[in-house]
Amino acid sequence: MTDNKICITIEQKIKKAKKKIDTCIEKEKYEDALELIQAFSWILYEYNQYYYDEHFEKCIQIISDKVLNSENDYVSSKNTILFFDAFGLNSRGLAQIYIKALCKRYNVVYVTYDRQKNNIPDILRILRENNGSAYYLTQSNCLKMIERLNVIVEKVRPEIMFMYDVPDDVVGTVVFNHYKGKTKRFQINLTDHAFWLGTTAFDYCLEFRNYGASISNYYRNISLEKLLILPYYPIINSDIEFEGYPFQFDDKENLLVFSGGALYKTLGAENRYYKIVDYILSSYPEIVFWYAGSGDCTEMNKLKNKYSNRIFITEEREDLNEILKRCTFYLSTYPVCGGLMFQYAAMAGKVPVTLKFDNISDDILINQGELNVEFLCFEEMKREIKRLIKDKEYRIAREEKMKKAVISEVEFENELFSALDNGKTSYPVVIKEIDIASTKAEYISRFKFKNLYCGLARKDAIQVCKYFPIEFMFGVLLKISYKMMRFN
C-alpha cells in the first residue's frame, strides 16, 4: 500500500478516535477517554506528521478539571521540588543530571512508575545521599495513577514541579495541568524531534538546543516566553574499566570504527547508513567495525555476512566511554542521529562523523557549526573519513577540539539554577524555520499497519478494544506471532 493510502487510513482512525474521546468525556467515561488519548498519542509519535494535537490537549485539560478537585488553597513548601520521571532510566536520558544538580539546593521528591524501581540505582543513591525521597506509581488504570500522583503532590506541596515525560503519558499531563498558577512547572523536552503530549502542562519548556525550541515554537504553538535553552552533558562513570573487545583485535594492525544506539535509527533513507559502513570496510582493510545496540539487525547481518571477521554487533555496554576512547572515530546513525551518542563521542575526544539528514542533528554540540562534524553529501564525508584514518596528526588535532564541545557539569548546574530563579539562561533562544519535509517523509516510509494495530493493542489501554475491536484484535494477534517467532 502506498504512503498516501497509509496516511489517509491513519488520519481516518485519528478522526474517529477524537469523536470517540469526545463522546466518552460527555458520558463521563474519563478512563476510556484517557486510554484512547494515550494509545493514539503513541501512534502519533510513531507517525510523526505533526508535533502536537490541539484536540488532545484540550481533552486533557477538560479531564484534569473534571477529575481533580481545585477547591483547596495551595500553599507550597519552600525549596521543595517534585520531579516526575515517566521514563525511569538510570543513566540514559537526562533525569540523573537534573536530579544531581537539583539535590544540591532543594529537597527533591522523585516520582516514577514502580516497574522502573529496580532500574534506577544511581538516581536512588543520589536521592539517599541528599536526603531526597522517592515515590512510585503502581501500574493501574490511568485514573488511579493520576489520583496517586496528585496525592503525592498534595502531600509534599512542591514549590517547583518538573515533568520529564514520555510522548504518550496522560498521567503527568493531567496532574501538571491541574497545578497551573499554583506551582512553577518545568517540562524537560527530551523528545524534541517528534510528537508528544502535554504542551499546556508547563510554564517553562527546557530545550537542549535551538532545533527543539524552533520545533516547539513553530509546530507545537508554544510561546517564545516559555522556551529556555539548557544544553545537557552525558553521564560518565570514570570508575568503569574497559571490559575488553568482544572479538580478536590487534591495536597495532587494526583501527576501530564504533557506532551505536537503537538500530531503528539506521533504517530507511535508501539504506544509506549501511552503504557508508560498506564503503568504510571495503576501502580500508585495517578497519574493524563495532555496533552496540539493539533492534532489527536485518541490514547489519547482511554486511556481517560480507565482512564476517570485521563487523561485530553487541548489546549496549556500561563501558561505553572506554570503548569510544579506543575508536578512530564515531560513526553517527542515519537518518536519525542519536544526540546522547553524539555527545558521548565528543566527551571521549572523538569526532562524531555525521551525514546530515534534514536539521535533526543540529545544535547537539556547542558551536557545532564550527566543528566540521556534519557533511551534506557522501563525497565530503568520504574525504573526512580518509583523513581521520590516514592522518594521525590531523585526527589528534580534531579530537582536542571535540572535548570542549559539551557543557560542563558546573555550567549546567548554574544555568539550571538561573532558569529556576530568573526564568532564563545565558543561552539565547534562536528560532529558525525548520524544514521538516524529509523527516516527515522518512517517518511515513517506516510506518506500517503493524504500528497502528500494535499501538492500539496495549496492556495499559485495554478500554481501546471497545472502540476499535478489529484493530485491537489484529494487534494482539501480531504481538503473539512476533513472540512466537522470537521463541522459535
N, C-alpha and C positions, 0 to 999 in steps of 0.2 A: 504494500500500500504506500502511496506517495506521502511525502511530508505534509503536503497541503491537506490531504484527507485525514491524516492523523490530527493536524491542528483543528480542523473542523469538528472532528469527533470529541476531542478533549474540551474544546470550547462549549460544545453542546452539553457535555457532562457537568462542567462547571456551572453553566447557566441553570441546569436542572437542580444542582446541589444548592444553589443560592435560594431558589424557590422553596426547596425543602427546609432549609435552615430558617427562612422567614416564617414558614408555617409552624415549625417547631417552637420558635420564640413566641408566636401568637398563642400557641396552646400551652405555653409554659413548660415545654419539654426541653429544658435547658441542657440536660446531659446529652440528649440526641443532637441538639444543635452544635454543641462543643465538639462532639466526636466527628461530626461531619466537617466542621471547620478544620479540625486537626488533620483528618485524612486528606482533605483536598489542599490544605496548605503544603503538605509533603509532596503531593503531586505537582503543585505549582512550583515548588523548589526544584524538582527534577525536570520539569517542563521549561521553566525559567524564561518565559517570553515576556514577563513583566515582573517588576521588583517588589510590588506590594499590591494589595487588593483593598480598595476603599470600602467595599461592601462588607468584607470580613471584619475589617477594623471597626466599622460601625456596630456590627453584631456583637463583637467582643465587648464594646463599651456598654451596649444595652444590657447584656447579660451580667456584666460587672455591677451595674446599677441595680439590677433586679435581685441578685443572689447575695450581695454583701451589704450589710447594714451601715448606713452613713450617719446615723443619728448621734453617736457618741463623739464628744470633742476629743481631738487627738493632741496629746501633749508628748512631745518627743523626748527621748532620753539622750542627753548631750553626749557627744563623742561616741555614739553607738552606730555602727554600720551593719546593715543586713546585706549579705552577698548571696544572691540566688544563682546557683550554678546548675543549669539544666543539662550540661554536658557531663560533668562528673569525671573529668580526666585528670590524671595526676600531673604529668609534665608536658603533655601535648596541649596546645592551645595556650590560653592566656591567664587562666584562673590563678595559677600558683604565683606568678609575678605580681599580680594585683594584690592578692591576699598577703604576700610577704611584705609589700610596701604598706598596705593599709594597717597591718598589725602594729606598725611602729608608732602610729599616732592615735589609733582608735580601738575601741572594743569591737571586735569583729564577730558577728554571728553568721555562720556559714550554713546554707541550706542547699541540699541536693537530694536526689532520689535515692531510696535505700538500696536499689540494685547496684549503685556505684560505691557503696560504703567501703568495700574491700579493695577498691581500685585507686584510692587517693591517699596512700600512706604519707607522702611528703606534705600534702596540704594539711592533713590532720596533725602531723608533727609540728608544723609552723603554728597552727592554732593552739596546740598544747603549750608550746614554749612561750606564747604571748598571752596566755590566759583567755584565748578566744574560745568559742563554743561551736558545736556542730549539731544540726538537726537534720532529720531525714523524713522525706515524704514516702510513706508506704504505698507501693503500687496499688492503685484502686481506680475507681471511675474518676472522671475529671472533677466533678463537683466535690467529692470527698477530699481530693488532693488540694483543691482551691481552698476549701474550708480549713484544712490543716495548715496550709501556708499562711492563711490570714490569721489564724490563732497565734502562730509564731510571731507574726508582725505585731499583733496587738499586745503580746506578752513582752516583747523586748523594746517596743516603741522606738525604732531606729530614727535617728536624725537624718540619715542618708541611706538610700537603698540602691544597690547595684543589681542589674539584670544582665546575666550572661547566658543567653538563651539559644536553644536550637531553633531552626527555622519554623517548625510546626507546633511549638509549645503554646498551649492555651492556658495552662495553669498560672505561669508567671505573668502573662499578659493581662489576664482578668484581674489578678490581685494588684498589680502595679497600676493599672488604670484607676483602681479604686482610691489610690493614695495621692492623686493629683492635688496639689496645693497643701498637702499635709506634711510631706517629706520632700527632700531634694532627691530626684530619681535620675540615675545614670544608666544608660544602655551601653554595653561594650559590643561594638559591631565587629564580630569575627567574620561573619559570612557576608562580606561587603560586595561580593560578586554575583549574588543570587537572591532569589525571593526569600523574604522572611516575614513573619507575623509579629505585630507589636509596635507599629510606627507611632501610635498615640500613647504609649505606656511609659514615656520618659520625658524629663525636662532637658536633658543633655545626651547627645549621642557621641560617644568617644570613638572616633575613626582613627585607624592606624596609618592612613595615607589619604592623599587628596583624591585618588581614584574613587575610593569608597565614599568620601564626602560628596563628590560630584554626582555619583550614582544616587545617593540619598537625597540630594537637593533636586536634581533633575527628574528622577524617576520614582522616588518614594514620597515626594512632596513634603519633605522635612525642611523646615525653615532654616536659613543660614544661622540664625541666632542660637539654634540648638546644637550646631555642629562644632566639635572640638577635635583637633588633630593631636594624637598622642601615639607616636611610634612605640613599638614593643621590642623586647630583646628575648632571645631564646634561653631557656633554662639549660645550663651546662653543669653537670656534676663532675668536677675535676678529680674526684676520688675513684671514678670508674676507669679501670685499666682496659687496655685493648685485649679482646677475647681471642684474637688470632684470626687468621684467614680461614674461611671455610673451604679452601681449595689450596692446591700447591701454588706457591707464589715466590718467585725469586726476585727480590727487590734490586738485584744488580743487573738482571736481564730484562725485567718487565716493568711497565708503568701501569698504574691503576686508574681507570676512569670510573667514577662512582655516580650513581643516580638512585633516587628512591622516592617513596610515597605511595599513596593508593594508586593502583595500576589504571583505574579509570581515567586518570589524568593524562595517560599516554595514548588513549584510544581515540580514533576518529581523525579528522583533518587529513584524509588521504594517507594515513599511516606514516606521516612524515617523521614522527619520533623514531620509529623503527628503521626508517631509511637513514636517519642520522647515525644511529648505532651501527647499522650495517656498513656505512661509509667509514666510520672510525676503525672498525675491526678489519675491514678489507684493505684499508690504506696503510695501517700502522701495525705490523705484525707483533710489535712489542707490547701492545695494549691488551690488558685483561679488563673486561667489563663486569661490574658488580652492581646488581639492582637489589635494593632492600625494600620490600613492600608486599602487599597482598592484593588479591583481586583476580581478574580474568587474565590468565597467563598465556592465552592462545597465541598471540603475536610474538611474545617473548620466547615461547617454546620453539617457534619456527626458526628464530635466529639461533637458539641454543642448539638445534639440530645441525645448523650450518657451521657453527663455531663451537663445537662440543667441549673443547678444553679451554675456551677463552671467554665464555659468558656464563655467569652464575647468578641465580636468583635465591634470595633468602628472605625470611621474615625480617621485620624491623628489629633492630638490636639496641640494647641500652648503651652500648659503647659507640654511638653514632659519631661523637666528636673525635674520637680516636681513629675511627675509620676515615673520616674526612681529612684528618691531618696526613694520612698516608696516600691520598689520591693525588693525581696530577692536576685534575680539575673536576668540578662537579657539573654534570650534565643535567640541566633543568628539564622537568617533564614538559610535554607539549601535547595538546594545545593548552592545557591548564597548568599553569606554573604554581608550584607549591611555595607559598610565602615563607613559612617557617623553615623549610629546607633551604630556601634561598639564603635566609639569614644564618642558619647553622653553618653553611658553607663559608660565608663571609667571616663569621666569628672564628672559624678554624683557619682563616687566612687562605681560602681557596676561591678561585674565580668560578662563579655560577654561570657557565656558558649557556646562553638562553636565546633560542629562536623566538622572536617576538610574534605573538598572536593577539591581534586586537590590542586593547590597552590593559589587559587583565594582569600583566606583570609589572605595571608602572608603580613607582614610589615605594617599593618594598624596602629598599636601602636608602640611607641618607645620601643626598646628592647623586642619586642613581644615574642621572643623565650624563654625568661626567666620568663614570666608571667603565664605560665601554664593555658592558656585560650583555646587552641585548643587541640582537642583529636582525635586520629587516629581511635579509634573504640568506639562503643556504650558502651561497658562494662567499659572502662576507664571513659567515660563521666558520667555514672551512679554513679560511686564512688564519683566523684566530686560533682554531684548534691546532693547526700545524705549528704555529709559533709557540704555543704552550707546551707542545710535546717535544719540539726540536730545539728550542732556545731556552736553556735553563735560566740564564741571567734575566731574560725578559720575563719569564714566569715568576721568578722571585720578586722582581720589582712590582709586578701586578699584584702579587699576593700581599705585599706590605700595605698597599692602598686599601685592600678589602677589609682589613682589621679595624679601620676607622669608620666603616660604613653602617655600623649598628649602634643605636643609642646605648649608653651605659646604664647600669642599674641605678646609680646615684641620680643621673639626669632624669631617668624615667620617674623615680620617686618624686623629685622636685616638681616635675611637670604635672604629675598626678595631683599632688597637694595644691598646686596652683589652680587646677581645674576645680577642685573641691572648694577651695577658699574664695576664688575670684571668678569662677565660671569662664576661665580662659587658660590657654597655654601659650608658650612663646612661638609655637609653630603656626604660621598663617594658614588659614583655610583658603585654598586657591581652587575655585570652582571653574571647571572647564567642561565643555560639552564632550561627552564620551560617545564614540562610535561603537554601538553595541550590536551592529548587524551581524558581524562574524561570530560573535559569542552566541547570539540567539540561534543562528543557523546551525552551529555546532551542537547545541543542546537538542535541537529538533532532530538532527541526524542520528542522535543517540537514543532518543526517546522511542520506546516501543510500547505496544499494548500491554506487555507484561508489567511495565512500570505503573500503568493505570490499575490493572487488576490487583497486583500485589500491594499497591499503595492503599487500596480500599479494603483489603483483607488483613486487617491489623488486629492483634490481640488486644490492644488498648483502645480500639474503636469498634467494638462488637455491634453497637447500635446501627452502624452503617449498613449492615446486612438487611435491615428492614426497608431501606430506601433504595438500595442498589443490589438487590438479591442476586441477579445473574452475574454482575461484575464481581461481587464478593465471592460467589461460588467458584468462578474461574480462578480468582486469586488464590483461594485455598487449594485448589487442585494443582495450580502451578507450583506453589510452595511445597506441596507434598512431593511432586515429581522431582523438584530440584534436590530435596533432601534424599530421595531415593537414589538419584544419580550420584550424589556425593558419597553415599553409603556404599554404592557398588564400585 
